[in-house]
């Protein structure tokens, strides 16, 4: 058998002949490109990889469940009502009543937003970690709020 016949009869692990660019090569290229971004096509408008987070989802799953017991509409702790319909206006771009110079939510800047620092119990906060007298929020929940802030802290 001559060498060219052996070469043509060989196939790689994908069943393709070496050196040929065909459907097999295209499929391999597609698989590589998919693997490079982890298959995550949930890109945000700013090019980030996190799913878009809505304020409504945070209101419904975090504030209404964990915070409104103290941060009510009628007698809000620290002057911060986190009730549905009031929370957004009391958070975004609003200074903290408990710490001079701190802003509750700084659009696109979760690490310097006082809300995140309070939820994490970061060094230098005034008072206690939130929610007070309860288990800390799970890291994934805090990350969801950080993602919302990083995505522009939209009222959506």
N, C-alpha and C positions, 0 to 999 in steps of 0.2 A: 504494500500500500504506500502511495507516495505521501510526502509530508503535507501537501495542500489538502489531500483528502482527509487526513487525520485532523488537521486544523479545522476544517469545515464541519467535521462530525462532532467536534467537542462542543460542549455547552456548559455554561456556568451554572451556579446554583439556582439562578432565576430561570433557567431553561433557555437562555439566549446564547447565540454564538458570540464569542469574543470579537471585539472590533467592529461590530455592526451597530449602527444607530437606527433603531427601529422602535416598534411599540414597546418592547421590553426596556429599552433605554429610557424612553419617555416615562414609563411607569416608575422606574427606579428614580429618575429625577424628581418626579412628583412626590414620591415617598420621602425623599431626602428633604425637600422643601417643606413638607408638612411636619416632619420631625423637628426641623429647625425652629418653628414657632410653637411647638408642642401641640399643634392642631387647634390652637386657641384662636379663633377668628372673632372673638368678642372684643374687638378693639373699640376704644372710646374715641370720640371726635378729636381729642388731643393727641392720639397716637399711643396712648397707654394701653396696657393689656387687661386692665380690670374691667369687669362689666360695669355699665352705667348704673349708678345707685340713685334712686329717687328719694327726695325728702319725705314723701308720703310713706315709703317703706320704712324709713327710720322712725317717723312719727308713730306708725302703727305697731312696729315690732319692738321698739326700744322705749321711746318716751312715754307712750300711753300705757305700757306694761310696767316699766321700772321707775319712772320719774314723777308722774303726776300726783302721786300720793303726797308729796311734799311741795312740788312746784305746781301748785294749783292756780286756777284763774282768780280765785277770791282772796287768797292769802299766800302768794307765792314766796317760797323760801328764797332769800337773797334777791328778791325782786324779779325773779325769773320764772315766768309761767311757761310750762312746757305742754300746755293743753293744746289739743288740735285747734288750729285756726289762729293761735297766738304764738306758738313756739318759734316759727321762722323769724318773725319780726323781732323777737326777743333775743335772737342768737347772732345772726349774720351782721357783722360790722358794729356790734354793740359792745361797749366796754363792760367789763366785769364790775359789779358793785362791791365785790369783796377784795379785789386787788387792783390798785391803781396802775394804770398803764396797760393792763391786760385786756385783750379783746376776745370775747367769747368764741367767735368763729371768724377767722381771717381767710377770706376767699383764696383758694389755691395754696394755702399754707397750713396744712394740718398740724405740723410739728410745733408751730408757734400759736396755735389756737388754744385758748384757755380751756375750752370744753374738753379737748383731748387730754390736756395735762391733768384736769380734775378726774377724768375717767380712769386715767392710768395711775393716779396718786403720785404724780411726779414731784420731785424735790422742788421746794419753793412755793407750792400752792398755799393759799390761805384756807384754813379749815381742813376738812377731811377729803379723802378720795370719795368719789361718787360712784354708785349710789351709796349714801351713808347708811350704816347699820344693815347692810345687805352684802351678799357675795359680790365680788367684782364682776363686771361684765366680762363675758368671754372675749379672748383676744380677737376672734373672728368678728365679733360685733363691733368692737372698737375699730378694727380695720375697715369695716364697712363704712363707718362714719368718717374715718380718715379719707377713704376713697371718694366719698361724696364731697368733702371739702376740697380735695385735690382736683376734682372734676369741675370746680367752680361754685360749689355750694348753691346749686340752683333750687328754686322753689318749684319743684316738679313732683 
